[in-house]
Amino acid sequence: MHNQGVGSRKARPYGIVRFILTPSQLRRPKIPILLCAFITLLNDRLGETVILPLLPKLKQLFGISATTLGLLAGTYALAQFAVAPLIGALSDRFGRKPVITICVAGSVIGLGLFTITIGIDWSSMLPAFAGETSLILILLFTSRIIDGASGGTVASATAVLADISKPENRAKAFGLIGVAFGLGFVLGPFLGGLLTERNLILPALAATAFAITNLILVIGLLPETHPPEARKALPPKGLLNPITQLKIVFTNPIVRRLCIAFFLFFMAFNGLTAMLLLYLEEVFQWDGMLPGLSLAVVGVVAMIVQGGLIGPLVKYFGEWRLTLGGIGFVIAGCLLIAIAKPSNSIPVVFSALPLLAIGTGLVVPSLRALVSRRLDGSGQGAVLGSLQGLQSLGTFIGAAAAGLAYEQIGPRSPFWLGIIVIAIVGVLVAGGLPGTKSNTAIKQS
């Protein structure tokens, strides 16, 4: 028996055995797992941010209103919200790899349709069609819905990270999400700004090519991190309703306050970022690479914070204090952008953007870890799917509301509204959880 045990420790799994992992085997293929999870998360961010530099161009080219642009920016997240509970439950039932594979394939289709739509010369193809703008909008919204509905990749990829991480290390593991978030804000807007100046179709082509690369990597490299013995049966159909999922989270008094804060933060931050480039181009007359460079700065700083600093910072300060500190940074950044003038817009805005990035880099992984650590450890896919649902719904409402406010109240209004909402997030987090015991627990974390 002893010799057999030694032999088993020396043995290396090959073939299909490598793709069915037990917890003791998870360390061996960790690099392929992290690579595939990261590329999948980055693909999701690129699928969302690639249209940001195109929004002002679409407004000029097709005469689309700011309200419609806000809805277009948020449609991706709304579709993601609708399917996130189902995607999470499917990954708990059938494993992470098949679900991620199908979702990435859907991303390829959605981005491909978006690319074709903006690449067609509609005036020459349908010169006598008076409603060509309506047709274009239908196709654009359809492409975003397809890409968003396949965006369950976030829930599944996050579940992969949870599969290979101990609870006390999840904030650091979830920092990988922040790196993907930050890099998405670098590559999407930067390449979008660079390529859009040459041809409107090039950024969308680049995003489609990246999605195809992601699909190849997932099929070829990603092992299964959720072994058969850990899988769960699908829940009743009613529980797969995204609204029902949110009710389950919000009826839990232990995490209700933090979940509301999580939702409001993404509503405010993603709302103001959806209108940021339009604001910079129309109010300050920024052009060329300058608008895209602004979000690239946010991405670089966020990557540094969430990729390299979040682990040590969590150990020293704890998630609770980091969340509050990050909220202060975000409010300061929003305030600077809101009060900037055309004469000083470049130094003021580029001073504000690192503050936004540092704040987001602190808040997102810390707040997600606070929620995750207080939820039942079983069914990570469904639980994290609920968190993704909150993020997606907040993103849609925030982008739609920001577009409406931009058009009806004024270009600076999304930033003032963002300050108010994020201040409310600070109050919710600072208040801790109901009961003295819960408050103590959260502060000590």
Secondary structure, 3 states (H helix, E strand, C coil): CHHHHHHHHHCCCCHHHHHECCHHHCCCCHHHHHHHHHHHHHHHHHHHHCCCCCHHHHHHHHCCCHHHHHHHHHHHHHHHHHHHHHHHHHHHHHCHHHHHHHHHHHHHHHHHHHHHHHHCCHHHHCCCCCCHHHHHHHHHHHHHHHHHHCCCHHHHHHHHHHHCCCHHHHHHHHHHHHHHHHHHHHHHHHHHHHHHCCCCCHHHHHHHHHHHHHHHHHHHHCCECCCHHHCCCCCCHHHHCHHHHHHHHHCCCCCHHHHHHHHHHHHHHHHHHHHHHHHHHHHCCCCCCHHHHHHHHHHHHHHHHHHHHHHHHHHHHCHHHHHHHHHHHHHHHHHHHHHCCHHHHHHHHHHHHHHHHHHHHHHHHHHHHHHHHCCCCCCHHHHHHHHHHHHHHHHHHHHHHHHHHHHHCCCCHHHHHHHHHHHHHHHHHHCCCCCHHHHHHHHHC
